[in-house]
């Protein structure tokens, strides 16, 4: 890459597509967020973005996308876009096109962020352990990743842990999952710990209480839950935080991520101090014989703006 070269980078979620340019001189710049629903195909959105920034000559691109990336065919989990990597490369006349899972890209951003980009929620305040890091976060879906230390570098993990089976920790959650089984034969963590998960939790709680649910967005459920203006939203939001704690604690144990677990996605950073006081931390540590181990593990909420864009930019150096 020379000082004149410009690369296209993108973070494609189930709701929004974030685009930017990357160059040696200006770093990440010209960031624009486009609603996925406004474009029939990813290639149309990419060309629209490039038109908005003056149609620069771009020969290399890297895309972080909210789905599994295995082989040439990519199909999004929570949106209708699907494409062939090779065909998209030809349509855009790229010399190189890298496609990674969005939470793999988020993981790659963490070593590049500063302390001011994180808010710590419990655990040891000065962990210097050389262990893997866990990354999990809720947005439209639930993303999971990790970073493995190898000498002076971090190796990102690529997987779909959000689709693992959710595990209840009390009778109320068992009842909620029984309601969800009517709609979903497999109730994954993502079905309850995500934007749509908040809606599923709220609807299930209303059914259990024999109350007709309102048509509320995840954002509205969060706002009503934080203010305690709606008791069913309040329970849904607290259950969401508790289940996320369980998922994050499982990830810490699975990876041996005793140096830290990082929380990304679009929902938790908007909860502010509510999240710090929620049931998240108690459930994160509630791992029986390993409770004392988990009590030492720090959790960090990522507050940086569009960190996956910075992470996917690192993919060029790893390819």
N, C-alpha and C positions, 0 to 999 in steps of 0.2 A: 504493500500500500504506500503510495507516494503522497506528498502533501496536497496534490491536486485531486486525488481520488475521493469519490463520495460513495458511500455504501448506504443501502436501505436497510433499516431494522424495523421490526414490528412485533408487537405483543397482542395476539388475537385471543380475546376472551369470548365467552358465550353471548355477551351483550355489546361490548365495545371493541373496536380495533384501534390500537394506538400505534401510530407510525412516527418515524423520525429519520433524519439523516445522520450519518456518522462519518466524520473526517478527522484527520490528524490535527488540522489547524483549529477546528471548532468543536471537536468532540461530538456529543449528542446534541443535535439542534433541530429546529423546525418541527417540534412535536405537535401533532394534530390527532385528536380523537374523533373517530368516525363511528356512528352506530352501525353495527353489523346488519341490522334489519333493513337498512337503506340500500343495500347492495345485494344483488342476486348471487354473485360469485366473488371469491376472494380476489381474483385477477382484476375484476372491475373496481373493487375498493383500492387495490394497489395503484392502478393507473389513475384513479381519481385523486389519490393523495399526491402522486408525483405531479399531476397537473396543477394542483393547488400550490406547490412549491416551485413552480417554474420549469417543470420537465427537465431536471438535471440528467446528465448522462450517468447511468448507474449500471455497473456490470456485476456487482456482487451484492447479495442480500442474505439476511438471516431473519428467520421468523420463529417466534415463540408462540405456540398455539395450544389451546386448552383441550387436548385430547392425547391419546397414545400415538406415538410416532414409531411405527414398525414397518419397515419397507417403504415402497414408493407411494402407496395409497394412503391418504389421510382423510379421515371422516370425523368431523367435530361431534362431541358427545351432546352438547347442549345448544347446538345451532345446526342449520341445515347445510352449511358449507362443506363440500368435499372436493378433493382434487388429487391429481397425480403430481408429485414433486417434479418429475422430469418434464411433464407437459407444462406446468407453470413456469419452469425455468425457460422453456422454449418460447412460451407466450410473452414473457417479459424480456426476452433476449439477454438473459443473464449468463455470465461465464461461470458463476458459482451461486448456488442457492442452498443454504443450510436451514433445516427445519428441526426444531426441538420442542419438547413438551414445555409448557409455560412455567411450570414450577421448577423444572430443571434450570431454566433461564433465571428464575428468581433466586435459586440457590447460587448460581454463578455470580450474582450481584453482591452477595453478602460480604465477601472479602474486600470489595471495593467501596463499601459504604463506611461512613464515619459513625462515631458513638452518638452523635446528635441525631442520627437517623433511627435510633431505637429507643424504646421505653421498656425498662426491665420490670417484669412482674414476678417477684419472688425469687428464691434461690440464692446461691452463693454470689456475692457481688464481685468476686475477683478470682474466677476460675481460670487456671492456667493449664488444665488438663489437655493432653493431646489425644483427643477422641473425635469421632465423627460429630457432625452437627445435624440436627433434624430441622426440617422446614415443612410447615403445614399452614394452610390458610383457606378461608371460605370466601367465595364470591358468588358468581352464578353457580359454580360447582365447588368441589372440595379438592384442592391440590395437595400433593404430598411429595417430598423429595428429601435429599440428604446430601451432605458433602463429606467425602472421605479424605483425611489427610494423607498425603504421599510425598514425603520429603518437603520441599518448599512450595508445593502446589496443592490445590484442592481438586478432587475428582468428583463431579456431580453425578448423582444417581437419577435415573429416568424410570418412572413407574407410574402406576395408577392406584395408589393406596387409598384414594377416596372411595373406591368401589369395593373395598373390603366390607365384610358384614358388620353392621353396627352392633355394639354390645351394651345392653341395658345394665344399669347399676342399682336400680330400685324398682319397686312394684309399679310405681307411676309410669316409669319409662317402658316397662313391659306392656302396660295397658296401651300406651301411645303406639308402640310398635304393632300391637295386635290390630289397632285401627288401620295403620299404614299397610298391613298385610292385605287388606281388602283391595288395595289399589296396586301394590307392588309385591309380587311373589318373593323378590329379594330386596330387603330393606338394607341398603348400603349406608355407610356413614354419610355419603353425600346427600342421601334422601332426607337427612335431618340436620346436617351441619353444612349449610349453604344458604344462599338466598331462597331458593325454592324450599330448602329444609325448614327455614323459619315459617314459611307458609304452611308446609305440611304439619309442623308442630302445632301451630295455631289452630288449624282446622281440626286436628285430632283432639286437642284439648277441648275445643268447643263441642265436638261430638260427645266426648266423655261427660261433659257438663250439661248436655241437652240444650245447648245454645246454638242458634243459627249464626254461623260465622259471617262477618262482613268481608267484602272483597278488598283486602288490604295488600299493599305491596310489601316486600321485605323491609324497605325503608320505613314505611308507616308502622309496621309491627315493632321495629326497633325503637322508634320515637315514642310510641305509646307505652312500650315496655319500660323504657328508661324513666319516663315520667310517672309510671304506675297509674296512668289514666285509664288503662284497660287491664283488668286482672288476668285475662286470658293471654293477652300479648305479653304481660309481665312474666307469666309462667313460661310462655314459649321462649322468650329471650333468655331467661335464666337456665332453662333446660338446654337450649342451644349452647350456652357457655359451658355448662357442665359436661355435655357430650364432647365438645371440642377439647376440654381438659382431659377426658378419658382417651381420646384419639391421640393427643399430643403426648400423653404419658406412655401410651403403648409404643409410640414411635421412638421415644427416648430409650425405652428398654430394648426394643428390637434392634436399633442401631448402636446401642451403647453410647448414646449422645449425651454424655455426662457433662460436656463442656457447654451445652446449651441447645435449646429448641427455639426456632424463630417462627413467629406468626405473621403471615402476610395476608394477601387477599383484600377485597374491598370493604368487608363488613367490620371486622374487629377494630381497625384503626379509627373508625368513626364512632366507636362506642366510648372512647375516652376513659375517664376515671371509673365509669360503671364497670368496665371489664375487669379492672384491677380489683374491684370489690365483689365481683360476682363469684359464683361457685367454681369458676374455671380452675383456680389454683388448688383448691381442696381436692377436686376430682383428678387433677394432674398427679397429685401425690398419693392418691388412694390406691396403692398397688400392693397391699398386704405386706408380705415380708420384705418388700423392696421400698416401703414408704420412706424410710430414712435416706435411702440413696436418692430418691426422687426429690426429697425436700431440699437437697443441695443443688439440684440442677436449675440454672437460671433459664427463664423464658423471656424472650425479647419480642416486643411488637414492632414490626417494621413500619415506620412512618414516612419513609422516603417516597417521593412522588414518582410513580412509574418505574420502580426499581428493575422490573423484568426487562425493560428496554436496555438498561445498562448491562444487565446480565447477558442478554442475547448478543450484545456487541462483543463479549468475551469469546463467543463461539468461534470467531474467525481465527483466534490464536490457538484454539484447540483442534482445529480441523486440518 
